[in-house]
Amino acid sequence: MEVPWLLGPPDGRYLMRRGDDDAWQVAAGAKPEAMHVLVFATVSAERRQSRRSARQRVAAPVPAELIATAVSVQRVTVIDAVEPFEDEAAAKRWLADAGEADLAGDIATLDEVLRTFGAVTSDPYVRAPGRDELLVARIGFGEGEQVAYGKWTDARELLAGAPRQKRSKVLEPQARLAAALGQRTPLLLCEELVVRARSDLDAGHPRTAALQLTVTLDAALSELKPQMATDMDARIAELVAQLEPVTGAAAAALRGELTAAQLETVGFALGRIEAALRARAAAAASAPA
């Protein structure tokens, strides 16, 4: 995968081991099973401008037509470290069927690595790219040293193809952005929090999502109650009913992994908050200016 920014980790190779092995085995010196090797490499990084003093920078004239600043391009290769192919024929059969599902798994692996990097460096701005942010995505196979340097025995490029959206769907975010910036429909705190909780859940981090959801639900109830019309009382009641199960899921998240029922609770409650926010947006859009 190649992206038009530096992801965070310095260029190099990083070994990722399985994280669910018994703690006593690790303490006894048994290494968890290797799962992936990730290789980060900056493939394009032009110097933006020569160094100048602060005084010179302030005094420098700005050209009438600005030239786009060159950006860095970083490539990250996610290498499967388990179950190598028996032979090249088996690898070719795998490649023939490989596609977006495999790429989604690699993006999830990259997300886990970058979340770890952001935590150990206390950098809140580290994030994984979305599928539509990739400059290029390739999938293939090769010898160990080949793939470590971005080379292949055989590979193919995955082309992203988004379906054409209806014009009404394209324009709706513009209208909502204008309404929020113009304070006609001010942005709520819970609208920001729900995006973070959804990101955690979709990225495969249910414990973080459960903890985030408790604050999101409290904020939604506090902010939506005064704003929602009387015909939306049922939605508020629905959110109130989720307080106890969401609190229970968050408490379980502090102790360990969530059960299937608790995970379902998190997903359901998050969906109901999103539905309430959509209802609020629809009501605001239909209200007279």
Residue frames as qw, qx, qy, qz and C-alpha x, y, z in Angstrom:
[[0.000, 0.890, 0.456, 0.000, 0.00, 0.00, 0.00],
 [0.409, 0.116, -0.008, 0.905, 1.24, 3.50, -0.80],
 [0.126, -0.863, -0.471, 0.131, -0.10, 6.69, 0.81],
 [0.371, 0.691, 0.027, 0.619, 0.70, 10.37, 0.19],
 [0.306, -0.824, 0.256, -0.402, 1.90, 11.06, 3.72],
 [0.301, 0.343, -0.821, 0.344, 4.28, 9.63, 6.31],
 [0.678, -0.415, -0.546, -0.265, 2.37, 7.15, 8.44],
 [0.551, -0.778, 0.165, -0.251, 4.52, 7.56, 11.55],
 [0.871, -0.349, 0.270, 0.215, 6.85, 4.60, 12.16],
 [0.030, -0.742, 0.530, 0.409, 10.39, 5.19, 10.87],
 [0.743, 0.433, -0.437, -0.262, 11.39, 3.24, 7.78],
 [0.086, -0.418, 0.884, -0.189, 12.33, -0.31, 8.66],
 [0.588, -0.115, -0.755, -0.268, 11.01, -3.80, 9.33],
 [0.405, -0.317, 0.505, -0.694, 8.77, -4.62, 12.27],
 [0.324, -0.061, -0.941, -0.073, 7.79, -8.09, 13.47],
 [0.562, -0.264, 0.116, -0.775, 4.25, -8.47, 14.77],
 [0.153, 0.041, -0.977, 0.144, 3.48, -11.43, 17.03],
 [0.445, -0.502, -0.668, -0.324, 0.18, -12.92, 18.11],
 [0.102, -0.449, 0.342, -0.819, -1.27, -10.98, 21.04],
 [0.758, -0.349, -0.031, -0.549, -3.57, -13.56, 22.65],
 [0.681, 0.133, -0.688, 0.211, -1.00, -16.05, 23.94],
 [0.685, -0.643, -0.336, 0.064, -1.08, -16.96, 27.64],
 [0.066, -0.923, 0.277, -0.257, 0.81, -14.46, 29.79],
 [0.740, -0.533, 0.408, 0.032, 2.53, -17.21, 31.78],
 [0.873, 0.261, 0.252, 0.325, 4.05, -18.64, 28.60],
 [0.353, 0.836, -0.075, 0.413, 5.48, -15.24, 27.66],
 [0.410, -0.823, 0.330, -0.212, 6.83, -14.77, 31.20],
 [0.872, -0.269, 0.390, 0.124, 8.49, -18.18, 30.97],
 [0.225, -0.540, 0.567, 0.579, 10.36, -17.10, 27.85],
 [0.468, 0.336, 0.772, 0.268, 8.14, -18.66, 25.18],
 [0.039, 0.249, -0.222, -0.942, 7.75, -16.20, 22.31],
 [0.596, 0.492, 0.424, -0.471, 4.26, -15.67, 20.86],
 [0.661, 0.299, 0.588, 0.357, 3.83, -16.86, 17.30],
 [0.099, -0.324, 0.291, 0.895, 5.01, -14.47, 14.57],
 [0.471, 0.611, 0.592, -0.235, 2.06, -13.25, 12.52],
 [0.500, 0.831, 0.178, 0.167, 3.25, -10.49, 10.19],
 [0.521, -0.260, 0.097, 0.807, 6.28, -8.51, 9.15],
 [0.247, 0.922, 0.292, -0.056, 5.56, -4.91, 8.22],
 [0.588, -0.020, 0.193, 0.785, 8.02, -2.97, 6.10],
 [0.092, 0.935, 0.227, -0.258, 7.80, 0.82, 6.03],
 [0.575, -0.030, 0.330, 0.749, 9.70, 2.64, 3.29],
 [0.181, 0.801, 0.091, -0.563, 9.63, 6.24, 2.09],
 [0.676, 0.270, 0.541, 0.421, 9.67, 6.03, -1.69],
 [0.293, 0.611, 0.249, 0.692, 9.35, 9.72, -2.53],
 [0.385, -0.802, -0.301, 0.344, 10.23, 12.71, -0.37],
 [0.457, 0.566, 0.076, 0.683, 11.31, 15.88, -2.15],
 [0.325, -0.290, -0.356, 0.827, 12.68, 18.75, -0.11],
 [0.113, 0.835, 0.533, -0.079, 10.02, 21.40, 0.21],
 [0.237, 0.929, -0.053, 0.278, 12.37, 24.37, 0.25],
 [0.584, 0.274, -0.447, 0.620, 15.82, 25.35, 1.38],
 [0.471, -0.627, -0.475, 0.400, 16.23, 26.44, 4.96],
 [0.180, 0.605, 0.027, 0.775, 15.97, 30.16, 5.59],
 [0.129, -0.044, -0.577, 0.805, 15.89, 32.29, 8.65],
 [0.052, 0.632, 0.726, -0.266, 12.58, 33.19, 10.22],
 [0.052, 0.661, 0.020, -0.749, 13.06, 36.79, 9.09],
 [0.063, 0.244, -0.684, -0.685, 13.56, 35.70, 5.48],
 [0.022, 0.342, 0.931, 0.123, 10.52, 33.44, 5.61],
 [0.076, 0.704, 0.506, -0.492, 8.32, 36.29, 6.80],
 [0.085, 0.663, -0.188, -0.719, 9.64, 38.64, 4.11],
 [0.259, -0.025, 0.830, 0.494, 9.43, 36.15, 1.23],
 [0.462, 0.222, -0.137, -0.848, 6.93, 37.22, -1.45],
 [0.588, 0.201, 0.763, -0.178, 4.09, 34.89, -2.34],
 [0.068, -0.040, 0.680, 0.729, 3.75, 34.15, -6.07],
 [0.515, 0.087, -0.060, -0.850, 0.44, 35.01, -7.73],
 [0.888, 0.032, -0.304, -0.343, -0.12, 31.36, -8.62],
 [0.515, -0.559, 0.624, -0.181, 0.98, 29.00, -5.88],
 [0.563, 0.328, -0.740, -0.164, 2.77, 25.80, -6.88],
 [0.892, -0.357, -0.133, -0.245, 1.59, 22.67, -5.12],
 [0.259, -0.690, 0.656, -0.162, 4.01, 21.50, -2.46],
 [0.613, 0.226, -0.751, -0.096, 5.59, 18.12, -3.07],
 [0.745, -0.456, 0.250, -0.418, 4.54, 15.49, -0.56],
 [0.122, -0.408, 0.904, -0.040, 6.15, 12.36, 0.79],
 [0.846, 0.038, -0.319, -0.426, 4.91, 8.98, -0.34],
 [0.293, -0.432, 0.817, -0.246, 5.31, 6.06, 2.02],
 [0.727, 0.083, -0.594, -0.335, 4.92, 2.41, 1.14],
 [0.488, -0.362, 0.690, -0.395, 4.01, -0.19, 3.72],
 [0.603, 0.162, -0.728, -0.283, 4.18, -3.88, 2.92],
 [0.698, -0.322, 0.441, -0.463, 2.28, -6.33, 5.12],
 [0.451, 0.346, -0.812, -0.134, 3.91, -9.75, 4.88],
 [0.892, -0.298, -0.045, -0.337, 2.20, -12.88, 6.15],
 [0.008, -0.626, 0.757, -0.188, 4.68, -14.64, 8.40],
 [0.576, -0.098, 0.763, -0.277, 2.74, -17.88, 8.83],
 [0.739, 0.339, 0.577, -0.073, 1.84, -20.78, 6.54],
 [0.062, 0.562, -0.511, -0.648, 4.12, -20.12, 3.57],
 [0.811, 0.381, -0.109, -0.431, 3.02, -21.59, 0.25],
 [0.886, -0.128, 0.425, 0.135, 4.12, -25.09, -0.62],
 [0.551, 0.038, 0.491, 0.674, 5.34, -24.01, -4.04],
 [0.029, 0.217, -0.204, -0.954, 4.92, -21.29, -6.66],
 [0.235, -0.288, -0.765, -0.526, 1.92, -23.02, -8.20],
 [0.310, -0.600, -0.697, 0.242, 0.06, -22.84, -4.87],
 [0.173, -0.459, -0.141, 0.860, 0.99, -19.16, -4.56],
 [0.095, 0.006, -0.504, -0.859, -0.37, -18.46, -8.04],
 [0.285, -0.472, -0.801, -0.234, -3.65, -20.16, -7.19],
 [0.277, -0.610, -0.500, 0.548, -3.95, -18.00, -4.08],
 [0.105, -0.315, 0.131, 0.934, -3.16, -14.83, -6.03],
 [0.105, -0.244, -0.706, -0.656, -5.84, -15.63, -8.61],
 [0.359, -0.635, -0.672, -0.126, -8.51, -15.53, -5.90],
 [0.379, -0.405, -0.358, 0.752, -7.02, -12.79, -3.68],
 [0.097, 0.634, 0.387, 0.663, -8.61, -9.38, -3.68],
 [0.184, -0.656, 0.050, -0.731, -10.33, -6.70, -1.62],
 [0.809, -0.545, -0.151, -0.158, -11.03, -8.96, 1.37],
 [0.827, -0.072, -0.169, 0.532, -7.31, -9.64, 1.73],
 [0.263, 0.476, -0.064, 0.837, -6.55, -5.95, 1.40],
 [0.488, -0.691, -0.102, -0.523, -9.13, -5.12, 4.08],
 [0.881, -0.411, -0.167, 0.164, -7.38, -7.55, 6.43],
 [0.660, 0.136, -0.108, 0.731, -4.03, -5.92, 5.75],
 [0.051, -0.632, -0.023, -0.773, -5.46, -2.44, 6.37],
 [0.716, -0.637, -0.133, -0.251, -6.80, -3.73, 9.70],
 [0.856, -0.180, -0.144, 0.462, -3.33, -5.09, 10.54],
 [0.382, 0.393, -0.040, 0.835, -1.78, -1.74, 9.64],
 [0.368, -0.716, -0.124, -0.580, -4.37, 0.02, 11.79],
 [0.832, -0.524, -0.165, 0.076, -3.39, -2.11, 14.79],
 [0.723, 0.037, -0.085, 0.685, 0.29, -1.31, 14.25],
 [0.152, 0.518, 0.044, 0.841, -0.34, 2.43, 13.91],
 [0.564, -0.718, -0.172, -0.371, -2.59, 2.53, 16.96],
 [0.848, -0.369, -0.138, 0.355, 0.22, 0.89, 18.91],
 [0.534, 0.238, -0.006, 0.811, 2.73, 3.38, 17.53],
 [0.145, -0.685, -0.133, -0.702, 0.47, 6.30, 18.44],
 [0.724, -0.657, -0.173, -0.119, 0.10, 4.97, 21.99],
 [0.821, -0.256, -0.075, 0.504, 3.81, 4.33, 22.62],
 [0.415, 0.215, 0.072, 0.881, 4.77, 7.74, 21.19],
 [0.017, -0.622, -0.500, 0.603, 1.79, 9.64, 22.70],
 [0.020, 0.149, -0.419, -0.896, 0.97, 10.90, 19.20],
 [0.459, 0.414, 0.622, -0.481, -2.79, 11.40, 18.78],
 [0.464, 0.638, -0.162, -0.592, -2.51, 12.12, 15.05],
 [0.032, -0.274, 0.916, 0.291, -1.25, 8.73, 13.86],
 [0.725, 0.263, 0.378, -0.513, -3.93, 6.91, 11.88],
 [0.486, 0.044, 0.802, 0.345, -4.35, 4.21, 9.28],
 [0.220, 0.196, -0.389, -0.873, -5.49, 5.14, 5.76],
 [0.702, 0.310, 0.452, -0.455, -8.91, 4.25, 4.46],
 [0.690, 0.224, 0.618, 0.302, -9.27, 2.21, 1.29],
 [0.420, 0.836, 0.300, 0.187, -10.07, 5.30, -0.80],
 [0.168, -0.946, 0.232, 0.149, -6.97, 7.12, 0.47],
 [0.736, -0.240, 0.503, 0.384, -4.48, 4.62, -0.96],
 [0.228, 0.673, -0.412, -0.570, -2.52, 5.85, -3.95],
 [0.628, 0.302, -0.662, -0.277, -2.00, 2.25, -4.99],
 [0.716, -0.320, 0.543, -0.300, -2.63, -1.20, -3.53],
 [0.570, 0.407, -0.681, -0.215, -0.87, -4.32, -4.76],
 [0.809, -0.308, 0.428, -0.258, -1.15, -7.92, -3.68],
 [0.708, 0.510, -0.483, -0.069, 1.28, -10.65, -4.55],
 [0.900, -0.399, 0.149, 0.090, 3.89, -13.11, -3.39],
 [0.504, 0.724, -0.422, 0.210, 7.64, -13.51, -3.47],
 [0.733, -0.018, -0.503, 0.458, 10.71, -14.65, -1.60],
 [0.478, -0.705, -0.367, 0.374, 11.37, -13.14, 1.82],
 [0.377, -0.380, 0.108, 0.838, 13.98, -10.61, 0.74],
 [0.124, 0.364, 0.572, 0.724, 11.98, -9.68, -2.35],
 [0.254, -0.763, -0.528, -0.273, 8.85, -8.59, -0.53],
 [0.510, -0.620, -0.238, 0.546, 10.92, -6.91, 2.19],
 [0.246, -0.318, 0.238, 0.884, 12.12, -4.48, -0.48],
 [0.457, 0.552, 0.180, -0.674, 8.80, -4.10, -2.26],
 [0.310, 0.379, -0.713, -0.502, 9.57, -6.55, -5.06],
 [0.808, 0.066, 0.365, -0.458, 7.62, -9.60, -6.16],
 [0.332, -0.052, 0.883, 0.328, 7.74, -12.88, -7.96],
 [0.050, -0.436, -0.696, -0.568, 4.20, -12.11, -9.11],
 [0.003, 0.428, 0.509, -0.747, 1.68, -9.43, -8.12],
 [0.096, 0.562, 0.586, 0.576, -1.26, -7.46, -9.38],
 [0.018, -0.066, 0.218, -0.974, -2.71, -4.06, -8.63],
 [0.003, -0.574, -0.802, 0.167, -6.11, -3.69, -6.99],
 [0.020, 0.282, 0.246, 0.927, -8.14, -0.91, -8.52],
 [0.103, 0.381, 0.647, -0.653, -10.66, 0.87, -6.32],
 [0.097, -0.296, -0.593, -0.742, -14.00, 1.42, -7.99],
 [0.141, 0.289, 0.598, -0.734, -16.60, 3.41, -6.06],
 [0.202, 0.585, 0.751, 0.230, -20.17, 3.36, -7.39],
 [0.059, 0.351, 0.164, 0.920, -21.47, 6.66, -8.72],
 [0.038, -0.402, -0.676, 0.616, -23.46, 8.52, -6.10],
 [0.102, 0.785, 0.556, 0.254, -26.72, 10.31, -6.75],
 [0.226, 0.523, -0.057, 0.820, -26.33, 14.07, -6.84],
 [0.525, -0.714, -0.109, -0.450, -28.63, 14.50, -3.83],
 [0.881, -0.399, -0.122, 0.225, -26.35, 12.27, -1.76],
 [0.631, 0.215, -0.063, 0.743, -23.30, 14.22, -2.90],
 [0.001, 0.606, 0.039, 0.795, -24.81, 17.61, -2.10],
 [0.650, -0.664, -0.336, -0.158, -26.27, 16.67, 1.29],
 [0.713, -0.341, -0.214, 0.574, -22.91, 16.84, 3.15],
 [0.286, 0.299, 0.078, 0.907, -22.31, 20.28, 1.61],
 [0.355, -0.651, -0.280, -0.610, -25.61, 21.56, 2.94],
 [0.757, -0.577, -0.292, 0.087, -25.01, 20.08, 6.38],
 [0.636, -0.067, -0.122, 0.759, -21.49, 21.52, 6.51],
 [0.059, 0.457, 0.138, 0.877, -22.80, 24.96, 5.59],
 [0.553, -0.667, -0.313, -0.389, -25.50, 24.67, 8.26],
 [0.786, -0.434, -0.257, 0.358, -22.98, 23.65, 10.93],
 [0.502, 0.062, -0.032, 0.862, -20.46, 26.35, 10.04],
 [0.105, -0.473, -0.205, -0.850, -23.20, 28.96, 9.86],
 [0.052, 0.000, 0.720, -0.692, -24.51, 27.86, 13.28],
 [0.615, -0.092, -0.237, -0.747, -27.94, 27.10, 11.86],
 [0.948, -0.221, -0.178, -0.147, -27.51, 23.51, 13.04],
 [0.113, -0.782, 0.590, -0.170, -24.52, 23.62, 15.40],
 [0.659, 0.218, -0.717, 0.061, -22.34, 20.53, 15.63],
 [0.758, -0.581, 0.062, -0.289, -22.96, 18.50, 18.77],
 [0.214, -0.627, 0.742, -0.100, -20.24, 16.96, 20.88],
 [0.750, -0.009, 0.641, -0.160, -21.88, 13.55, 20.54],
 [0.757, 0.639, 0.003, -0.136, -21.61, 13.81, 16.74],
 [0.261, 0.737, -0.617, 0.093, -17.82, 13.84, 17.06],
 [0.432, -0.387, 0.768, -0.272, -17.76, 11.14, 19.71],
 [0.857, 0.216, 0.384, -0.269, -19.98, 8.76, 17.75],
 [0.660, 0.678, -0.318, -0.055, -17.58, 8.90, 14.80],
 [0.020, 0.612, -0.760, 0.219, -14.70, 7.85, 17.04],
 [0.641, -0.124, 0.676, -0.341, -16.69, 5.00, 18.55],
 [0.851, 0.456, 0.121, -0.229, -17.75, 3.81, 15.09],
 [0.438, 0.724, -0.533, 0.033, -14.14, 3.97, 13.88],
 [0.261, -0.457, 0.806, -0.271, -13.00, 1.83, 16.83],
 [0.763, 0.095, 0.548, -0.328, -15.73, -0.75, 16.32],
 [0.792, 0.587, -0.031, -0.165, -15.27, -1.05, 12.56],
 [0.313, 0.719, -0.611, 0.102, -11.49, -1.29, 12.95],
 [0.824, -0.053, -0.561, 0.055, -11.87, -4.33, 15.20],
 [0.236, 0.201, -0.593, 0.743, -11.29, -2.66, 18.56],
 [0.458, -0.582, -0.565, -0.363, -14.54, -3.46, 20.44],
 [0.546, -0.485, -0.465, 0.501, -13.11, -2.81, 23.93],
 [0.210, -0.132, 0.005, 0.969, -12.10, 0.72, 23.00],
 [0.234, -0.345, -0.506, -0.755, -15.44, 1.22, 21.25],
 [0.506, -0.570, -0.647, -0.007, -17.34, 0.07, 24.34],
 [0.424, -0.450, -0.314, 0.720, -15.51, 2.51, 26.58],
 [0.069, 0.005, 0.244, 0.967, -15.94, 5.32, 24.07],
 [0.268, -0.450, -0.683, -0.509, -19.63, 4.51, 23.74],
 [0.368, -0.588, -0.618, 0.370, -20.42, 5.23, 27.39],
 [0.162, -0.429, -0.058, 0.887, -19.33, 8.84, 27.01],
 [0.071, -0.083, -0.584, -0.805, -20.99, 9.09, 23.59],
 [0.289, -0.530, -0.772, -0.198, -24.33, 7.88, 24.94],
 [0.297, -0.611, -0.443, 0.585, -24.22, 10.26, 27.91],
 [0.095, -0.295, 0.191, 0.931, -23.43, 13.17, 25.60],
 [0.132, -0.252, -0.717, -0.636, -26.18, 12.18, 23.15],
 [0.290, -0.634, -0.714, 0.060, -28.82, 12.08, 25.87],
 [0.271, -0.577, -0.245, 0.731, -27.67, 15.39, 27.32],
 [0.049, -0.281, 0.322, 0.903, -27.57, 17.18, 23.96],
 [0.129, -0.214, -0.774, -0.582, -30.49, 15.62, 22.11],
 [0.118, -0.547, -0.779, 0.281, -33.18, 15.83, 24.78],
 [0.039, 0.627, 0.226, -0.745, -33.55, 19.63, 24.60],
 [0.101, 0.379, -0.484, -0.782, -33.40, 19.63, 20.79],
 [0.009, -0.144, -0.934, -0.327, -35.54, 16.72, 19.66],
 [0.468, -0.194, -0.202, -0.838, -39.17, 17.35, 18.80],
 [0.627, -0.178, 0.525, -0.547, -41.90, 15.64, 20.78],
 [0.918, 0.260, -0.068, -0.291, -42.44, 13.08, 18.01],
 [0.572, 0.497, -0.619, 0.207, -38.85, 11.94, 18.62],
 [0.547, -0.563, 0.438, -0.439, -39.48, 10.96, 22.23],
 [0.994, -0.005, 0.066, -0.091, -39.39, 7.29, 21.24],
 [0.705, 0.510, -0.329, 0.368, -35.80, 7.64, 20.04],
 [0.091, -0.651, 0.493, -0.570, -34.74, 9.27, 23.30],
 [0.815, -0.327, 0.298, -0.374, -36.44, 6.51, 25.29],
 [0.955, 0.251, -0.136, 0.082, -34.62, 3.97, 23.17],
 [0.428, 0.593, -0.458, 0.505, -31.29, 5.56, 24.05],
 [0.442, -0.564, 0.426, -0.552, -32.17, 5.71, 27.75],
 [0.964, -0.116, 0.098, -0.217, -32.87, 1.98, 27.66],
 [0.826, 0.398, -0.288, 0.276, -29.31, 1.40, 26.44],
 [0.129, -0.820, 0.407, -0.381, -27.65, 3.05, 29.44],
 [0.750, -0.450, 0.449, -0.181, -27.45, -0.06, 31.62],
 [0.949, 0.177, 0.207, 0.158, -26.31, -2.57, 28.96],
 [0.507, 0.755, -0.190, 0.371, -23.74, -0.11, 27.57],
 [0.307, -0.770, 0.452, -0.328, -22.36, 0.52, 31.08],
 [0.891, -0.235, 0.383, -0.061, -22.13, -3.25, 31.57],
 [0.849, 0.460, 0.047, 0.256, -20.26, -3.70, 28.30],
 [0.207, 0.839, -0.323, 0.386, -17.82, -0.96, 29.23],
 [0.586, -0.615, 0.471, -0.237, -17.15, -2.57, 32.61],
 [0.951, 0.045, 0.295, 0.082, -16.53, -5.89, 30.87],
 [0.629, 0.713, -0.119, 0.284, -14.16, -4.17, 28.43],
 [0.148, -0.824, 0.462, -0.291, -11.98, -3.10, 31.36],
 [0.752, -0.364, 0.534, -0.130, -11.70, -6.72, 32.48],
 [0.434, -0.159, 0.802, 0.378, -11.05, -8.31, 29.09],
 [0.070, -0.043, -0.695, -0.715, -12.67, -9.24, 25.82],
 [0.551, 0.077, 0.173, -0.813, -16.36, -8.73, 25.24],
 [0.475, 0.180, 0.859, -0.059, -18.79, -11.60, 24.85],
 [0.128, 0.293, 0.700, 0.638, -20.80, -11.94, 21.66],
 [0.137, -0.779, -0.611, -0.019, -23.86, -10.52, 23.45],
 [0.299, -0.742, -0.089, 0.594, -21.90, -7.53, 24.76],
 [0.268, -0.155, 0.505, 0.806, -20.45, -6.88, 21.32],
 [0.025, 0.541, 0.725, 0.426, -23.97, -6.94, 19.91],
 [0.231, -0.821, -0.424, 0.306, -25.03, -4.45, 22.59],
 [0.298, -0.523, 0.185, 0.777, -22.25, -2.05, 21.57],
 [0.162, 0.098, 0.659, 0.728, -23.14, -2.30, 17.90],
 [0.072, -0.672, -0.711, -0.194, -26.85, -1.87, 18.51],
 [0.254, -0.804, -0.295, 0.449, -26.52, 1.11, 20.85],
 [0.277, -0.367, 0.338, 0.822, -24.08, 2.81, 18.52],
 [0.100, 0.305, 0.729, 0.605, -26.47, 2.33, 15.62],
 [0.136, -0.778, -0.614, 0.017, -29.36, 3.83, 17.58],
 [0.260, -0.690, -0.037, 0.675, -27.32, 6.94, 18.42],
 [0.198, -0.123, 0.560, 0.796, -26.45, 7.32, 14.74],
 [0.004, 0.537, 0.765, 0.354, -30.13, 6.90, 13.82],
 [0.194, -0.816, -0.427, 0.339, -31.14, 9.60, 16.30],
 [0.244, -0.538, 0.215, 0.778, -28.55, 11.96, 14.85],
 [0.137, 0.157, 0.709, 0.673, -29.79, 11.27, 11.33],
 [0.082, -0.720, -0.686, -0.062, -33.32, 12.05, 12.49],
 [0.233, -0.756, -0.153, 0.592, -32.11, 15.32, 13.94],
 [0.217, -0.275, 0.473, 0.809, -30.38, 16.20, 10.67],
 [0.062, 0.403, 0.780, 0.475, -33.49, 15.35, 8.65],
 [0.139, -0.804, -0.542, 0.202, -35.67, 17.48, 10.91],
 [0.237, -0.649, 0.073, 0.719, -33.28, 20.39, 10.58],
 [0.199, -0.043, 0.638, 0.743, -33.19, 20.06, 6.81],
 [0.030, -0.548, -0.754, -0.361, -36.98, 20.14, 6.53],
 [0.191, -0.711, -0.427, 0.525, -37.40, 23.07, 8.90],
 [0.331, 0.892, 0.216, 0.220, -38.10, 26.49, 7.33],
 [0.586, 0.219, -0.158, 0.764, -35.02, 28.68, 6.95]]
